[in-house]
């Protein structure tokens, strides 16, 4: 009995020692997460409940509760910004997913130069967003842009269009740019998912008389269910926080036509010097992301149980 007790005690001491070593190795990561993520989020949350303005540099920012949130929702720009954000996020995610899936299906087949072409298609994803935004700013230029030149040459339009200066076209222009930037990411995820689908399933379906379209809906889509969920979830988070592309192309204009929550938060903070209101808009973005993350995690958990 004494030997058993000593053995248990030694195991307990060994477990404590190993746990201490694990925590020691995790300590740098915990410090990084606290310093880079948690502290700024907490500070942003505190700032949203105070009257932080340009006059608050000396630290005098009185507590005003939810007033910043109330003021933000009462602003005329709030409604248009929310609509723009929804259109921007939905438009970007839908077309990124559709085009990314189509390219993944294309490159899932072996043909000459397929690897080279797939590598070249990764360039939009690898480029800094400022570089991509600058390139599309030249493309969309009303007087010297290549897009208007091509459309005029094909007689599709009869006069140059103000892609970046027209309230009706500015949001469409930034959506097109963001779609181009996000396609490679979707393509890579879908392509990796396609590699895990057994070829025997398609052969059996072909023997049963299923055409390509039926195989896609009966085999490909169900097999990629988890990948599609991840693509949509990550796409929503990444698109919701897009800032660089819009600031380079339109700056949120003209007349807030391409303004979304991320750019509006910047304008409130660094243009209007209402840092508390800008923090409130930033927290609204975080809340939206957390809601969709919770929905995704709950749906994933239920699918695993079923």
Buried (B, 14 or more C-beta within 10 A) or exposed (E): EEEEEEEEEEEEEEEEEEEEEEEEEEEEEEEEEEEEEEEEEEEBBBBBBBBBBEEBEEEEBEEBEEBBBEBBEEBEBBEBBBEBBEBBBEBBBEBBBEBBBBBBBBBBEEEEEEEEEBEEBBEBBEBEBEEBBBBBBEBBBBEEBEBBBEBBEEEEEEEBBBBBBBEEBBBBBBBBBBBBBBBBBBBBBBBEBBEEBEEEBBEEBEEEEBEEEEBBEBBBEEBBEEBBBBBBBBBBBBBBBBBBBBBBBBBBBBEBBBBBBBBBBBBBBEEEBBBBBBBBBBBBBBEBBEEBEEEBEEEBEEEEEE
